[in-house]
Each structure stands twice: as structure tokens, then as C-alpha cells.
Amino acid sequence: MNGTNETVRFFRFVEGKLSEISEPGVEVHLAVADSWLVESGRVRNLQAHFDRFASWVEATHPSESGNLSGFFDAVVAAIPEENTWFPRIELHAEAPAGEKLHFRLRPAPELTASLLLWAFNEPDTRQSRRIKGPDLSFGMQLRRHAKLHGADEAVFLTEDGFINEGALSSLVWWRDDVLCSTSNEVQWLPSITRDEVFGIARDCGFETRLELATAESLAGLEVWALSSLQGIRPATGILIGDNRVLFAKPVRSESFQKRLRLLASKVH
């Protein structure tokens, strides 16, 4: 738990500085968004989040790229050094030029130890599978659908039934001593946490592999859901229609989670 009574604060970046404003009265069009966990002023690979956001802005709204350096500096200065937070940087497509960049300072939600997956077996109608932002609300909607089925996270499947990614997470699994994840043949959102976890695996001497895998083929394997907020969460299984595929009890997640936390450094 965050353990604070803080509420969400919302800022617009204009003329080189962040100015606090009221929450928009209507849902905004998030053209680009990125977020990360802050614990007592410590963040994992914040520069990687800035670099990813910048690449997405350059791809979608290159006219805003010149404002990013000052925006990132202002965001760093606004990150609190105490308590637990889940800030988000945003680019609003409908805002006027020079006023598209926003910063949302949010208390972190509750972190959970494990989760149950639910296979979303309908067509994947996401607008942009390689850029975070346009489909965030759809991902949150699917997560709510998963909860209606008694699960915690929805999983996208390809037309051929292969694992793509979670609605708001990426997925990895262990085949013996090989850490695996979705093949590059499938369009998935670039995941900083997945890169970190793969790096830890290689540093520990484990092989990593990208592959096409069905949900059924993960039966009896150790499966993790990854995100910047939660880090590593072992999945207990996945619901596929009326069937439940069970995964193995985690044996490596705790040690990897500890190593993941060691990647965090002070922002200020």
C-alpha cells in the first residue's frame, strides 16, 4: 500500500515549466503515455522511460520533441523523495501546440504478490500496439472484464492463438532453465521491465529465448507478469473459456524481484 493520504495532482508543461491545473472534465486522448514506480525517491531506469516516451513522441508528434528535455527536467524535479508513487507522463493529442505535454503525480496503488490470468479470445482491436497511450483505457477496460471472470489480468492472443501480452503487462515463462517470452513475430509493446528481467537472467547465466507459445503450452511452467508498477508477479494460471490452465509454483521470482529492486536509484 502507498500509505499516504495524497491525491492525484495534474500538471501541464507550458513555457518551460510545470503548472498545476484541474483534472480535465472529459476523457482526454492519450497519444503517448509512460509511467513508473517511485519508492522513497528511487526509480528503476527512469532514463529508459524518458527515452521510450521521446521515441514515441518523435514518431507521432515530432513538433513537440524540442520541448522534451525541459519537460523531463521539470518532471524529475517534481518527483517526491518520500512515500510510494506511480507518476505518468502524457502527450494529449487534442491540446494546442506547445501545451500537449502533461504530468500526473499519482499515489501508487496496492502491490499484489500474484495474479490469475484470463485469455481474451476476441479480436484484438487496439489502435497502436507499439505505442503506449491510445489503448490504455481499453487495457483497463479489459482488466475489469478479467475481474468479472474472477481473474486479475487479461491476456491478448493472436489470431492463431499464441500469447501476445497482458492488457497492462508483459508475460515471460520458464522452460526448464530458459527464460522465454513472446516472439518478435508478434506485435507487442516494448517493455522496459522485460528488458531488465532478461538482463538479470543473462547475468545469472540463464539462456533467454523468444518464441510463439499458446496459453495451453504454459501448463506446469513458472509464468510471470511484468510491469513497471508491480515488477514481477507470478501467475497462478490462466482461464481459457471454461477451462483453467495451472502454472507451476514460483521458485525463481523472489530472487529476481530482489535483483530487480537493486536496479532502482535515487532520482535526486
C-alpha positions as a Markdown table, in Angstrom:
| # | Residue | x | y | z |
|---|---|---|---|---|
| 1 | Met | 0.0 | 0.0 | 0.0 |
| 2 | Asn | 1.1 | 3.6 | -0.6 |
| 3 | Gly | 0.3 | 4.5 | 3.0 |
| 4 | Thr | -0.3 | 8.2 | 2.3 |
| 5 | Asn | -3.4 | 10.4 | 2.0 |
| 6 | Glu | -2.1 | 12.1 | -1.1 |
| 7 | Thr | -4.4 | 12.7 | -4.0 |
| 8 | Val | -3.6 | 12.8 | -7.7 |
| 9 | Arg | -2.1 | 16.1 | -8.9 |
| 10 | Phe | -2.2 | 17.1 | -12.5 |
| 11 | Phe | 0.3 | 19.4 | -14.4 |
| 12 | Arg | 0.6 | 21.0 | -17.8 |
| 13 | Phe | 4.1 | 21.8 | -19.2 |
| 14 | Val | 3.9 | 25.3 | -20.7 |
| 15 | Glu | 6.7 | 27.8 | -21.4 |
| 16 | Gly | 9.4 | 25.6 | -19.8 |
| 17 | Lys | 7.7 | 24.8 | -16.5 |
| 18 | Leu | 5.0 | 22.6 | -15.0 |
| 19 | Ser | 1.9 | 24.4 | -13.9 |
| 20 | Glu | -0.7 | 22.6 | -11.7 |
| 21 | Ile | -4.2 | 22.5 | -13.3 |
| 22 | Ser | -7.5 | 20.9 | -12.6 |
| 23 | Glu | -8.3 | 17.4 | -13.9 |
| 24 | Pro | -9.9 | 17.5 | -17.4 |
| 25 | Gly | -13.7 | 17.3 | -17.2 |
| 26 | Val | -13.7 | 14.8 | -20.1 |
| 27 | Glu | -11.6 | 11.9 | -21.1 |
| 28 | Val | -8.5 | 13.0 | -23.0 |
| 29 | His | -6.9 | 11.3 | -26.0 |
| 30 | Leu | -3.6 | 10.0 | -24.7 |
| 31 | Ala | -1.4 | 9.9 | -27.8 |
| 32 | Val | 1.6 | 8.9 | -25.7 |
| 33 | Ala | 1.9 | 7.9 | -22.1 |
| 34 | Asp | 4.5 | 6.3 | -19.8 |
| 35 | Ser | 4.7 | 5.6 | -16.1 |
| 36 | Trp | 7.0 | 4.1 | -13.5 |
| 37 | Leu | 7.1 | 3.2 | -9.8 |
| 38 | Val | 8.8 | 5.6 | -7.3 |
| 39 | Glu | 9.7 | 4.2 | -3.8 |
| 40 | Ser | 11.2 | 6.7 | -1.4 |
| 41 | Gly | 12.6 | 8.7 | -4.3 |
| 42 | Arg | 14.1 | 5.7 | -6.1 |
| 43 | Val | 13.2 | 4.6 | -9.6 |
| 44 | Arg | 14.4 | 1.8 | -11.9 |
| 45 | Asn | 15.8 | 3.1 | -15.2 |
| 46 | Leu | 14.0 | 6.4 | -15.4 |
| 47 | Gln | 16.1 | 7.4 | -18.4 |
| 48 | Ala | 14.8 | 4.4 | -20.3 |
| 49 | His | 11.2 | 5.6 | -19.7 |
| 50 | Phe | 12.2 | 9.1 | -20.9 |
| 51 | Asp | 13.9 | 7.6 | -24.0 |
| 52 | Arg | 10.9 | 5.4 | -24.8 |
| 53 | Phe | 8.5 | 8.3 | -24.4 |
| 54 | Ala | 10.7 | 10.5 | -26.6 |
| 55 | Ser | 10.8 | 7.9 | -29.3 |
| 56 | Trp | 7.0 | 7.7 | -29.3 |
| 57 | Val | 6.6 | 11.5 | -29.4 |
| 58 | Glu | 9.1 | 11.7 | -32.3 |
| 59 | Ala | 7.0 | 9.1 | -34.2 |
| 60 | Thr | 3.6 | 10.7 | -33.5 |
| 61 | His | 4.1 | 14.4 | -32.8 |
| 62 | Pro | 7.7 | 15.4 | -33.8 |
| 63 | Ser | 6.9 | 19.1 | -33.4 |
| 64 | Glu | 6.8 | 18.5 | -29.6 |
| 65 | Ser | 10.2 | 16.8 | -29.4 |
| 66 | Gly | 12.0 | 20.1 | -28.8 |
| 67 | Asn | 10.1 | 20.6 | -25.5 |
| 68 | Leu | 11.0 | 17.2 | -24.1 |
| 69 | Ser | 14.4 | 18.0 | -22.5 |
| 70 | Gly | 12.9 | 20.8 | -20.3 |
| 71 | Phe | 9.8 | 18.6 | -19.7 |
| 72 | Phe | 11.9 | 15.7 | -18.4 |
| 73 | Asp | 13.9 | 18.0 | -16.1 |
| 74 | Ala | 10.8 | 19.5 | -14.7 |
| 75 | Val | 9.3 | 16.0 | -14.1 |
| 76 | Val | 12.4 | 14.9 | -12.2 |
| 77 | Ala | 12.3 | 18.0 | -10.0 |
| 78 | Ala | 8.6 | 17.3 | -9.2 |
| 79 | Ile | 9.1 | 13.6 | -8.1 |
| 80 | Pro | 8.8 | 13.4 | -4.3 |
| 81 | Glu | 11.6 | 11.9 | -2.2 |
| 82 | Glu | 9.2 | 10.2 | 0.2 |
| 83 | Asn | 6.4 | 7.6 | 0.0 |
| 84 | Thr | 5.4 | 5.5 | -3.0 |
| 85 | Trp | 4.2 | 7.0 | -6.2 |
| 86 | Phe | 3.2 | 5.9 | -9.8 |
| 87 | Pro | 3.7 | 9.1 | -11.9 |
| 88 | Arg | 2.6 | 9.2 | -15.5 |
| 89 | Ile | 3.8 | 11.5 | -18.3 |
| 90 | Glu | 1.4 | 12.2 | -21.1 |
| 91 | Leu | 1.0 | 13.8 | -24.5 |
| 92 | His | -2.5 | 15.0 | -25.3 |
| 93 | Ala | -3.3 | 15.0 | -29.0 |
| 94 | Glu | -6.1 | 17.4 | -28.8 |
| 95 | Ala | -4.2 | 20.1 | -26.8 |
| 96 | Pro | -2.8 | 23.2 | -28.6 |
| 97 | Ala | 0.8 | 23.1 | -29.9 |
| 98 | Gly | 3.2 | 23.8 | -27.0 |
| 99 | Glu | 0.6 | 22.6 | -24.4 |
| 100 | Lys | 0.4 | 18.9 | -25.2 |
| 101 | Leu | 2.8 | 17.6 | -22.5 |
| 102 | His | 1.3 | 16.7 | -19.1 |
| 103 | Phe | 2.5 | 15.1 | -15.9 |
| 104 | Arg | 0.2 | 13.2 | -13.5 |
| 105 | Leu | 1.5 | 12.6 | -10.0 |
| 106 | Arg | -0.4 | 9.6 | -8.5 |
| 107 | Pro | 0.0 | 7.7 | -5.3 |
| 108 | Ala | 0.9 | 4.1 | -6.1 |
| 109 | Pro | -1.9 | 1.6 | -6.0 |
| 110 | Glu | -1.7 | -1.6 | -3.9 |
| 111 | Leu | 1.0 | -4.0 | -5.0 |
| 112 | Thr | 0.0 | -7.7 | -5.1 |
| 113 | Ala | 2.0 | -10.8 | -4.8 |
| 114 | Ser | 0.5 | -13.0 | -7.6 |
| 115 | Leu | -2.3 | -13.0 | -10.2 |
| 116 | Leu | -4.6 | -15.1 | -12.2 |
| 117 | Leu | -4.8 | -14.5 | -16.0 |
| 118 | Trp | -7.8 | -14.6 | -18.3 |
| 119 | Ala | -7.5 | -15.2 | -22.0 |
| 120 | Phe | -9.2 | -12.5 | -24.1 |
| 121 | Asn | -10.3 | -14.6 | -27.1 |
| 122 | Glu | -12.0 | -11.9 | -29.1 |
| 123 | Pro | -10.4 | -9.9 | -32.0 |
| 124 | Asp | -7.6 | -7.5 | -30.9 |
| 125 | Thr | -8.9 | -4.1 | -31.8 |
| 126 | Arg | -6.1 | -2.0 | -30.3 |
| 127 | Gln | -5.2 | 1.1 | -32.4 |
| 128 | Ser | -1.5 | 1.1 | -31.6 |
| 129 | Arg | 0.2 | -2.0 | -30.3 |
| 130 | Arg | 3.7 | -0.5 | -30.3 |
| 131 | Ile | 3.0 | 2.8 | -28.5 |
| 132 | Lys | 1.5 | 3.2 | -25.0 |
| 133 | Gly | -1.3 | 5.7 | -24.7 |
| 134 | Pro | -4.0 | 5.3 | -27.3 |
| 135 | Asp | -5.1 | 1.9 | -25.9 |
| 136 | Leu | -4.6 | 2.4 | -22.2 |
| 137 | Ser | -8.3 | 2.9 | -21.5 |
| 138 | Phe | -9.1 | -0.3 | -23.5 |
| 139 | Gly | -6.5 | -2.2 | -21.5 |
| 140 | Met | -8.0 | -1.0 | -18.2 |
| 141 | Gln | -11.5 | -2.0 | -19.5 |
| 142 | Leu | -10.2 | -5.5 | -20.3 |
| 143 | Arg | -8.7 | -5.8 | -16.9 |
| 144 | Arg | -12.1 | -5.0 | -15.4 |
| 145 | His | -13.6 | -7.8 | -17.6 |
| 146 | Ala | -10.9 | -10.2 | -16.3 |
| 147 | Lys | -12.0 | -9.4 | -12.8 |
| 148 | Leu | -15.6 | -10.2 | -13.7 |
| 149 | His | -14.3 | -13.7 | -14.6 |
| 150 | Gly | -12.5 | -13.9 | -11.2 |
| 151 | Ala | -9.1 | -13.1 | -12.7 |
| 152 | Asp | -6.7 | -10.2 | -12.3 |
| 153 | Glu | -5.3 | -9.6 | -15.8 |
| 154 | Ala | -6.5 | -10.1 | -19.4 |
| 155 | Val | -4.2 | -11.6 | -22.0 |
| 156 | Phe | -4.2 | -10.8 | -25.7 |
| 157 | Leu | -3.9 | -13.8 | -28.1 |
| 158 | Thr | -3.0 | -13.7 | -31.8 |
| 159 | Glu | -5.4 | -14.9 | -34.4 |
| 160 | Asp | -3.6 | -18.2 | -34.3 |
| 161 | Gly | -4.0 | -18.5 | -30.5 |
| 162 | Phe | -0.5 | -17.5 | -29.5 |
| 163 | Ile | 0.3 | -15.4 | -26.4 |
| 164 | Asn | 0.8 | -11.8 | -27.2 |
| 165 | Glu | 0.9 | -9.8 | -23.9 |
| 166 | Gly | -1.2 | -8.8 | -20.9 |
| 167 | Ala | -3.6 | -5.9 | -21.2 |
| 168 | Leu | -1.3 | -3.8 | -18.9 |
| 169 | Ser | 1.7 | -6.1 | -18.6 |
| 170 | Ser | 4.1 | -8.3 | -20.5 |
| 171 | Leu | 4.5 | -12.0 | -19.9 |
| 172 | Val | 7.5 | -14.3 | -19.5 |
| 173 | Trp | 7.8 | -18.0 | -18.7 |
| 174 | Trp | 10.4 | -20.6 | -17.8 |
| 175 | Arg | 11.0 | -23.7 | -19.9 |
| 176 | Asp | 13.5 | -25.6 | -17.7 |
| 177 | Asp | 16.3 | -23.1 | -17.3 |
| 178 | Val | 15.4 | -21.0 | -20.3 |
| 179 | Leu | 13.5 | -17.7 | -19.7 |
| 180 | Cys | 11.1 | -17.2 | -22.6 |
| 181 | Ser | 8.8 | -14.5 | -23.9 |
| 182 | Thr | 6.7 | -13.5 | -26.9 |
| 183 | Ser | 8.4 | -13.8 | -30.3 |
| 184 | Asn | 9.1 | -10.6 | -32.3 |
| 185 | Glu | 6.8 | -12.1 | -35.0 |
| 186 | Val | 4.0 | -10.8 | -32.7 |
| 187 | Gln | 3.4 | -7.0 | -32.2 |
| 188 | Trp | 3.9 | -6.3 | -28.5 |
| 189 | Leu | 4.6 | -3.2 | -26.6 |
| 190 | Pro | 8.3 | -2.6 | -25.9 |
| 191 | Ser | 8.7 | -3.5 | -22.2 |
| 192 | Ile | 11.4 | -1.9 | -20.0 |
| 193 | Thr | 10.8 | -4.4 | -17.2 |
| 194 | Arg | 11.1 | -7.3 | -19.6 |
| 195 | Asp | 14.4 | -6.0 | -20.8 |
| 196 | Glu | 15.5 | -5.6 | -17.2 |
| 197 | Val | 14.4 | -9.2 | -16.3 |
| 198 | Phe | 16.0 | -10.7 | -19.4 |
| 199 | Gly | 19.2 | -8.8 | -18.5 |
| 200 | Ile | 19.2 | -10.2 | -14.9 |
| 201 | Ala | 18.6 | -13.7 | -16.3 |
| 202 | Arg | 21.6 | -13.4 | -18.7 |
| 203 | Asp | 23.8 | -12.0 | -15.9 |
| 204 | Cys | 22.9 | -15.1 | -13.8 |
| 205 | Gly | 23.9 | -17.4 | -16.6 |
| 206 | Phe | 20.4 | -18.3 | -17.8 |
| 207 | Glu | 19.6 | -18.6 | -21.5 |
| 208 | Thr | 16.8 | -16.4 | -22.9 |
| 209 | Arg | 14.6 | -17.1 | -25.9 |
| 210 | Leu | 11.7 | -15.6 | -27.8 |
| 211 | Glu | 9.1 | -18.0 | -29.1 |
| 212 | Leu | 5.5 | -18.5 | -30.2 |
| 213 | Ala | 3.5 | -20.2 | -27.4 |
| 214 | Thr | -0.1 | -21.0 | -26.8 |
| 215 | Ala | -1.7 | -20.5 | -23.4 |
| 216 | Glu | -2.2 | -24.2 | -23.1 |
| 217 | Ser | 1.6 | -24.8 | -23.7 |
| 218 | Leu | 2.4 | -22.9 | -20.5 |
| 219 | Ala | 0.7 | -25.5 | -18.3 |
| 220 | Gly | 3.0 | -26.6 | -15.5 |
| 221 | Leu | 5.6 | -23.8 | -16.2 |
| 222 | Glu | 6.6 | -20.9 | -14.0 |
| 223 | Val | 4.9 | -17.8 | -15.5 |
| 224 | Trp | 5.4 | -14.2 | -14.6 |
| 225 | Ala | 3.5 | -11.0 | -15.4 |
| 226 | Leu | 5.8 | -7.9 | -15.6 |
| 227 | Ser | 5.2 | -4.2 | -15.3 |
| 228 | Ser | 6.9 | -1.1 | -14.1 |
| 229 | Leu | 4.5 | -0.8 | -11.2 |
| 230 | Gln | 4.5 | -4.4 | -9.9 |
| 231 | Gly | 7.8 | -5.6 | -11.1 |
| 232 | Ile | 7.5 | -9.4 | -11.2 |
| 233 | Arg | 4.2 | -11.1 | -10.3 |
| 234 | Pro | 4.0 | -14.9 | -10.5 |
| 235 | Ala | 0.8 | -16.1 | -12.3 |
| 236 | Thr | -1.1 | -19.0 | -10.8 |
| 237 | Gly | -2.8 | -19.9 | -14.1 |
| 238 | Ile | -4.9 | -18.7 | -17.0 |
| 239 | Leu | -8.6 | -19.1 | -17.6 |
| 240 | Ile | -9.4 | -20.1 | -21.2 |
| 241 | Gly | -13.1 | -20.2 | -21.6 |
| 242 | Asp | -14.4 | -22.6 | -19.0 |
| 243 | Asn | -11.0 | -24.2 | -18.5 |
| 244 | Arg | -8.3 | -23.3 | -16.1 |
| 245 | Val | -4.6 | -24.0 | -17.1 |
| 246 | Leu | -2.5 | -24.2 | -14.0 |
| 247 | Phe | 1.1 | -22.9 | -13.8 |
| 248 | Ala | 3.9 | -24.1 | -11.6 |
| 249 | Lys | 4.6 | -22.6 | -8.1 |
| 250 | Pro | 7.2 | -19.9 | -8.4 |
| 251 | Val | 10.8 | -20.9 | -7.5 |
| 252 | Arg | 12.8 | -18.0 | -9.0 |
| 253 | Ser | 10.5 | -15.0 | -8.8 |
| 254 | Glu | 11.6 | -13.8 | -5.3 |
| 255 | Ser | 15.3 | -13.8 | -6.1 |
| 256 | Phe | 14.7 | -12.0 | -9.4 |
| 257 | Gln | 12.4 | -9.4 | -7.7 |
| 258 | Lys | 15.2 | -8.7 | -5.2 |
| 259 | Arg | 17.7 | -8.2 | -8.1 |
| 260 | Leu | 15.1 | -6.0 | -9.9 |
| 261 | Arg | 14.8 | -3.7 | -6.9 |
| 262 | Leu | 18.6 | -3.3 | -6.8 |
| 263 | Leu | 18.3 | -1.6 | -10.2 |
| 264 | Ala | 16.5 | 1.4 | -8.6 |
| 265 | Ser | 18.5 | 4.5 | -8.0 |
| 266 | Lys | 17.8 | 7.9 | -6.4 |
| 267 | Val | 16.1 | 10.4 | -8.7 |
| 268 | His | 17.6 | 13.5 | -7.0 |
